[in-house]
Amino acid sequence: MATDSASLDPQPAARPSERRRRGDTPKIASPARPILQGVGLDAPFFEDKNRAFWFLQGLGWAGYFLLRSLSGFANSMGPMWIVHTALLTATGYSLTLLMGALFRRLIVMKVVWTVVLSLLAVIVAATAFSVIETWSYTTFLKPDARPLGFEYLGAILLNFALLAAWASLYYGINYYILLEEQITQRERLESQASSAQLEMLRYQLNPHFLFNTLNSISTLVLLKQTERANAMLARLSSFLRYTLANESAALVTLAQEVETLKLYLEIEKMRFEDRMRPHFKIDGETIGAKLPSLLLQPLIENAIKYAVTPSEDGADIWLTASREGDAVRIEVADNGHYTGTEAPVSTSTGVGLANIKERLAQAYGPAHGFTTRKNEHGGFSVIVEIPYQSGDLD
């Protein structure tokens, strides 16, 4: 475009302090990663619940065996203590496997039934554990002892505490996993809903723009200016091919957004010729910043509608972008003449500035700014501030 003036300020070489500020410090590989990969813990631990259960089950009862063995040796219980401890470890390991199989069915029941039946299961398991422990003690350590009746329940309190702790840990971990799954599912649903709304808002832009462009092409055909009509159709095709290639909720770099705007302005240039004078000033530090696709096009369209169209001499339109700390400040300004203090809003299809506000709210929540004002050129300015995001686009 002959009347365009565009400048992309070159990105200055970043000093080490600037690189640290921008988060460009290279990632350091953890020396523990090969070890974690070797035991299968490089992925989130509870991502594979079956693997996590067997790992914790084995680790817990191995710890039980080790501690009881050390306790026996410290009290001079003799070598048969190992046999006794091994039998108790196998008993506890087996009983908790049976409890786990039962708890998997109880956890989906009403809370009252889950608590009552789980408590009964722990009592029965603790009773069996105590009987086996007493029998093992009298068989391997005190062969001359002859326990009778309730004497077999001598260890029931300690065994009940041990199995109740196991049950509490089992339910605690499983409820944690269920909660995490529900949170993940909710986040996924909210993300899908947000993407759907962003998609709806974005697709409002194309019919709005197409209406104006096709109306202009129709006018050119009626005036028998077929070459100009064909040229506008070709540019419209290029613009649609470029914009529709992106996903509706995708982020693009500011440089890509500017290129899209230039395609749009080439079409509008066919209508207004020298009456429309666009100017770009994009700081090099912002050209890689990411923003929702087609976010700025309605702002330019608004400036054309309310600054260029009503004036015989047309108007200038400025698009400037600068980096301000962790934010990117983008301003679309014109030198049109407005009356009143409210922002001009497109009335043909009900989109325009309101659309931009909705898209910003969906994309950034409260972490964005959107202001309008009269500017020093005597025209109108729209200022958008968004968090600075960069990096490879997905």
C-alpha positions as CSV (number, residue, x, y, z in Angstrom):
1,M,0.0,0.0,0.0
2,A,1.6,3.2,-1.1
3,T,0.2,5.2,1.7
4,D,1.1,2.8,4.5
5,S,4.0,3.6,6.7
6,A,5.1,0.6,8.8
7,S,8.0,0.2,11.0
8,L,9.1,-2.8,13.0
9,D,11.7,-1.6,15.4
10,P,14.6,-4.1,15.5
11,Q,14.8,-6.2,18.7
12,P,17.9,-5.0,20.6
13,A,20.3,-7.5,21.8
14,A,19.2,-8.6,25.3
15,R,21.6,-8.2,28.1
16,P,22.0,-11.0,30.7
17,S,19.8,-9.2,33.2
18,E,17.1,-8.8,30.6
19,R,17.2,-12.4,29.7
20,R,16.7,-13.3,33.3
21,R,13.8,-10.9,33.6
22,R,12.1,-12.4,30.5
23,G,12.4,-15.9,31.9
24,D,14.8,-17.0,29.1
25,T,17.1,-18.8,31.5
26,P,17.7,-22.3,30.2
27,K,16.1,-25.2,32.1
28,I,18.4,-27.4,34.2
29,A,17.8,-31.1,33.8
30,S,17.3,-32.8,37.2
31,P,20.1,-35.3,38.0
32,A,17.4,-37.4,39.6
33,R,15.5,-37.9,36.4
34,P,17.3,-41.1,35.2
35,I,16.7,-42.6,38.6
36,L,13.0,-41.7,38.6
37,Q,12.6,-43.0,35.1
38,G,14.2,-46.3,36.2
39,V,11.6,-46.9,38.9
40,G,8.8,-45.5,36.8
41,L,8.2,-42.3,38.8
42,D,9.0,-39.7,36.1
43,A,5.3,-39.4,35.3
44,P,2.8,-38.0,37.9
45,F,2.7,-40.6,40.7
46,F,-1.0,-41.2,40.8
47,E,-1.5,-41.1,37.1
48,D,-1.4,-44.9,37.1
49,K,-3.4,-45.8,40.2
50,N,-2.6,-49.5,40.0
51,R,1.1,-48.9,39.9
52,A,0.9,-46.4,42.8
53,F,-1.1,-48.9,44.9
54,W,1.4,-51.7,44.5
55,F,4.4,-49.4,45.0
56,L,3.0,-48.0,48.3
57,Q,1.8,-51.5,49.4
58,G,5.2,-53.0,48.9
59,L,7.0,-50.1,50.4
60,G,4.8,-49.9,53.5
61,W,5.0,-53.5,54.4
62,A,8.7,-53.7,53.7
63,G,9.1,-50.8,56.2
64,Y,6.9,-52.7,58.7
65,F,9.1,-55.8,58.3
66,L,12.3,-53.8,58.7
67,L,11.2,-51.9,61.8
68,R,9.8,-55.0,63.6
69,S,13.0,-56.9,62.8
70,L,15.2,-54.2,64.2
71,S,13.0,-53.9,67.3
72,G,13.3,-57.7,67.9
73,F,17.1,-57.7,67.5
74,A,17.3,-54.7,69.9
75,N,15.4,-56.7,72.5
76,S,17.5,-59.9,71.9
77,M,14.6,-62.0,70.6
78,G,16.9,-64.4,68.7
79,P,16.9,-65.5,65.0
80,M,13.4,-67.0,65.0
81,W,12.1,-63.4,65.4
82,I,12.8,-63.0,61.6
83,V,10.5,-66.0,60.9
84,H,7.8,-64.5,63.2
85,T,8.1,-61.1,61.6
86,A,8.1,-62.4,58.1
87,L,4.9,-64.3,58.8
88,L,3.2,-61.2,60.3
89,T,4.3,-59.2,57.3
90,A,2.8,-61.7,54.9
91,T,-0.4,-61.8,57.0
92,G,-0.7,-58.0,57.1
93,Y,0.1,-57.8,53.4
94,S,-2.6,-60.4,52.5
95,L,-5.2,-58.9,54.8
96,T,-4.8,-55.4,53.4
97,L,-5.1,-56.8,49.9
98,L,-8.5,-58.3,50.8
99,M,-9.5,-55.0,52.6
100,G,-8.5,-53.1,49.5
101,A,-10.7,-55.3,47.2
102,L,-13.6,-54.7,49.6
103,F,-12.9,-50.9,50.0
104,R,-13.1,-50.5,46.2
105,R,-16.7,-51.5,46.4
106,L,-17.5,-49.6,49.6
107,I,-16.0,-46.3,48.4
108,V,-18.9,-45.7,45.9
109,M,-21.6,-46.3,48.5
110,K,-23.2,-43.7,50.8
111,V,-20.8,-42.3,53.4
112,V,-22.6,-43.9,56.4
113,W,-22.4,-47.4,54.9
114,T,-18.8,-46.9,53.8
115,V,-17.8,-45.9,57.3
116,V,-19.8,-48.7,59.1
117,L,-18.8,-51.5,56.8
118,S,-15.2,-50.4,56.6
119,L,-15.0,-50.3,60.4
120,L,-16.4,-53.8,60.6
121,A,-13.9,-55.0,58.0
122,V,-11.0,-53.5,60.0
123,I,-12.2,-55.2,63.3
124,V,-12.5,-58.6,61.6
125,A,-9.1,-58.2,60.0
126,A,-7.5,-57.1,63.2
127,T,-9.0,-60.1,65.0
128,A,-7.6,-62.5,62.4
129,F,-4.3,-60.7,62.5
130,S,-4.1,-61.0,66.4
131,V,-5.0,-64.7,66.3
132,I,-2.2,-65.4,63.8
133,E,0.3,-63.2,65.6
134,T,-0.4,-65.0,68.9
135,W,-0.2,-68.4,67.3
136,S,3.1,-67.5,65.6
137,Y,4.6,-66.1,68.8
138,T,3.8,-69.3,70.8
139,T,5.0,-71.5,67.9
140,F,8.3,-69.9,67.1
141,L,9.3,-67.9,70.1
142,K,7.6,-69.4,73.2
143,P,6.8,-73.1,72.3
144,D,5.9,-73.9,75.9
145,A,3.1,-71.2,76.1
146,R,-0.5,-72.3,75.8
147,P,-2.8,-69.4,75.1
148,L,-6.6,-70.0,75.6
149,G,-9.7,-68.2,74.4
150,F,-9.4,-64.4,74.6
151,E,-5.7,-64.6,75.0
152,Y,-5.5,-64.9,71.2
153,L,-6.7,-61.3,71.1
154,G,-3.8,-59.9,73.1
155,A,-2.4,-58.0,70.1
156,I,-5.8,-56.8,68.7
157,L,-5.4,-53.2,69.8
158,L,-2.1,-52.7,68.1
159,N,-3.3,-54.6,65.0
160,F,-6.5,-52.6,64.9
161,A,-4.5,-49.3,65.0
162,L,-2.2,-50.6,62.2
163,L,-5.0,-51.7,59.9
164,A,-7.1,-48.6,60.7
165,A,-4.2,-46.4,59.7
166,W,-3.8,-48.4,56.5
167,A,-7.6,-48.0,55.8
168,S,-7.4,-44.2,56.5
169,L,-4.5,-43.9,54.1
170,Y,-6.3,-45.9,51.4
171,Y,-9.4,-43.8,51.6
172,G,-7.5,-40.6,51.9
173,I,-5.4,-41.3,48.7
174,N,-8.4,-42.5,46.7
175,Y,-10.6,-39.5,47.7
176,Y,-7.7,-37.2,46.8
177,I,-7.5,-38.9,43.4
178,L,-11.2,-38.6,42.9
179,L,-11.1,-34.9,43.8
180,E,-8.2,-34.3,41.4
181,E,-10.1,-36.1,38.6
182,Q,-13.2,-33.9,39.3
183,I,-11.1,-30.7,39.3
184,T,-9.4,-31.8,36.1
185,Q,-12.7,-32.6,34.5
186,R,-14.2,-29.3,35.6
187,E,-11.2,-27.3,34.3
188,R,-11.5,-29.2,31.0
189,L,-15.3,-28.4,30.7
190,E,-14.7,-24.7,31.7
191,S,-11.9,-24.5,29.1
192,Q,-14.2,-26.0,26.4
193,A,-17.0,-23.6,27.3
194,S,-14.6,-20.7,27.2
195,S,-13.2,-21.8,23.9
196,A,-16.7,-22.2,22.5
197,Q,-17.6,-18.7,23.6
198,L,-14.4,-17.3,22.1
199,E,-15.2,-19.2,18.9
200,M,-18.6,-17.7,18.7
201,L,-17.2,-14.2,19.3
202,R,-14.6,-14.6,16.7
203,Y,-16.9,-15.8,14.1
204,Q,-19.1,-12.8,14.6
205,L,-16.3,-10.8,12.9
206,N,-16.3,-12.5,9.5
207,P,-20.0,-11.9,8.7
208,H,-19.6,-8.3,9.8
209,F,-16.6,-7.7,7.6
210,L,-18.0,-9.8,4.7
211,F,-21.2,-7.7,4.7
212,N,-19.2,-4.5,4.1
213,T,-16.8,-6.0,1.6
214,L,-19.4,-7.7,-0.5
215,N,-21.5,-4.6,-0.5
216,S,-18.5,-2.7,-1.9
217,I,-17.9,-5.4,-4.5
218,S,-21.6,-5.2,-5.5
219,T,-21.3,-1.4,-5.9
220,L,-18.2,-1.8,-8.1
221,V,-20.0,-4.3,-10.3
222,L,-23.0,-2.0,-10.7
223,L,-20.6,0.8,-11.7
224,K,-19.1,-1.7,-14.2
225,Q,-15.6,-1.4,-12.6
226,T,-15.0,-5.1,-13.1
227,E,-11.2,-4.9,-12.7
228,R,-11.4,-3.3,-9.3
229,A,-14.2,-5.8,-8.3
230,N,-12.0,-8.7,-9.3
231,A,-9.0,-7.3,-7.4
232,M,-11.1,-6.9,-4.3
233,L,-12.5,-10.4,-4.6
234,A,-8.9,-11.8,-5.0
235,R,-7.8,-9.9,-1.9
236,L,-10.8,-11.0,0.1
237,S,-10.0,-14.6,-0.8
238,S,-6.5,-14.1,0.5
239,F,-7.7,-12.6,3.7
240,L,-10.2,-15.3,4.3
241,R,-7.7,-18.1,3.5
242,Y,-5.3,-16.5,6.0
243,T,-7.7,-15.9,8.8
244,L,-9.8,-19.1,8.6
245,A,-6.6,-21.2,8.6
246,N,-6.2,-20.4,12.3
247,E,-8.2,-22.1,15.0
248,S,-10.9,-19.9,16.4
249,A,-9.4,-19.7,19.9
250,A,-5.8,-19.8,18.8
251,L,-3.2,-17.3,19.8
252,V,-1.1,-15.6,17.1
253,T,1.9,-13.4,17.4
254,L,1.5,-9.6,17.1
255,A,3.6,-9.8,13.9
256,Q,1.0,-12.3,12.4
257,E,-1.9,-10.1,13.5
258,V,-0.3,-7.1,11.8
259,E,0.1,-9.0,8.6
260,T,-3.6,-10.0,8.8
261,L,-4.5,-6.4,9.3
262,K,-2.5,-5.4,6.2
263,L,-4.5,-7.9,4.1
264,Y,-7.7,-6.4,5.5
265,L,-6.5,-2.8,4.8
266,E,-5.6,-3.8,1.2
267,I,-9.3,-4.6,0.7
268,E,-10.4,-1.4,2.4
269,K,-7.9,0.6,0.3
270,M,-9.9,-0.4,-2.8
271,R,-12.8,1.6,-1.3
272,F,-11.1,4.6,0.2
273,E,-7.9,5.0,-1.7
274,D,-5.9,8.0,-0.4
275,R,-8.6,8.9,2.1
276,M,-7.4,6.1,4.4
277,R,-3.8,6.5,5.7
278,P,-2.7,3.7,8.0
279,H,0.5,3.9,10.1
280,F,2.2,1.1,12.1
281,K,4.7,1.5,14.9
282,I,5.5,-1.9,16.5
283,D,8.3,-2.1,18.9
284,G,10.6,-5.0,18.1
285,E,10.3,-6.3,21.7
286,T,6.5,-6.9,21.1
287,I,6.5,-8.6,17.7
288,G,6.6,-12.1,19.3
289,A,3.9,-11.3,21.9
290,K,0.8,-13.6,21.6
291,L,-2.8,-12.5,21.5
292,P,-6.1,-13.9,20.2
293,S,-6.4,-13.9,16.5
294,L,-8.3,-11.1,14.8
295,L,-8.5,-9.2,18.1
296,L,-7.4,-5.9,16.5
297,Q,-9.3,-6.0,13.2
298,P,-12.6,-4.6,14.7
299,L,-10.7,-1.7,16.2
300,I,-9.3,-0.8,12.8
301,E,-12.7,-1.3,11.3
302,N,-14.3,1.0,13.8
303,A,-11.7,3.7,13.1
304,I,-12.5,3.4,9.4
305,K,-16.2,3.6,9.9
306,Y,-16.2,6.6,12.2
307,A,-13.1,8.5,11.2
308,V,-12.4,7.8,7.5
309,T,-15.9,7.3,6.1
310,P,-17.6,10.5,7.3
311,S,-14.7,12.8,6.2
312,E,-14.1,14.0,2.7
313,D,-10.4,14.2,3.4
314,G,-10.4,10.8,5.2
315,A,-8.3,10.2,8.2
316,D,-5.0,8.8,9.6
317,I,-5.1,5.6,11.6
318,W,-2.2,4.7,13.9
319,L,-1.5,1.3,15.4
320,T,1.2,1.3,18.0
321,A,2.5,-1.4,20.3
322,S,5.0,-1.2,23.1
323,R,6.2,-3.3,26.0
324,E,5.5,-2.0,29.5
325,G,6.9,-4.4,32.1
326,D,5.0,-7.7,32.0
327,A,2.3,-6.2,29.7
328,V,1.9,-5.2,26.1
329,R,0.2,-1.9,25.4
330,I,-1.6,-1.7,22.0
331,E,-3.3,1.5,20.9
332,V,-5.4,2.1,17.8
333,A,-5.9,5.8,17.3
334,D,-7.3,8.1,14.6
335,N,-7.7,11.8,13.9
336,G,-11.4,11.8,13.2
337,H,-13.7,14.3,14.8
338,Y,-16.3,12.9,17.2
339,T,-19.0,14.5,19.3
340,G,-19.7,13.3,22.8
341,T,-17.6,11.3,25.1
342,E,-18.7,7.7,24.4
343,A,-16.7,5.4,22.2
344,P,-18.0,4.8,18.7
345,V,-19.5,1.3,18.4
346,S,-20.5,-0.5,15.3
347,T,-24.3,-0.5,14.9
348,S,-24.7,-2.5,11.7
349,T,-24.5,-6.0,13.3
350,G,-24.0,-5.3,17.0
351,V,-20.3,-6.1,17.1
352,G,-17.2,-4.0,17.4
353,L,-15.8,-2.7,20.7
354,A,-18.3,-4.8,22.7
355,N,-16.9,-7.9,20.9
356,I,-13.4,-7.0,21.8
357,K,-14.3,-6.5,25.5
358,E,-16.0,-9.9,25.6
359,R,-13.0,-11.7,23.9
360,L,-10.5,-10.0,26.3
361,A,-12.6,-11.0,29.3
362,Q,-12.8,-14.6,28.1
363,A,-9.1,-14.8,27.2
364,Y,-7.5,-12.9,30.2
365,G,-10.2,-12.4,32.9
366,P,-9.2,-9.4,35.1
367,A,-5.6,-9.5,33.9
368,H,-6.2,-7.1,31.0
369,G,-7.0,-3.4,30.4
370,F,-9.4,-1.8,27.9
371,T,-9.8,2.0,27.8
372,T,-11.0,4.6,25.3
373,R,-10.2,8.3,25.2
374,K,-9.9,11.4,23.1
375,N,-6.4,11.6,21.8
376,E,-3.9,14.4,21.0
377,H,-4.8,14.2,17.3
378,G,-8.3,15.3,18.1
379,G,-9.6,11.8,17.3
380,F,-10.4,8.7,19.2
381,S,-8.1,6.0,20.8
382,V,-8.7,2.5,22.0
383,I,-6.0,1.2,24.3
384,V,-5.7,-2.6,25.1
385,E,-3.2,-3.9,27.6
386,I,-2.7,-7.7,27.8
387,P,-0.2,-9.9,29.7
388,Y,3.0,-10.4,27.7
389,Q,3.2,-14.0,26.5
390,S,5.8,-15.3,24.1
391,G,7.3,-18.6,22.9
392,D,6.4,-21.3,20.4
393,L,2.8,-21.3,19.3
394,D,0.9,-24.5,19.7
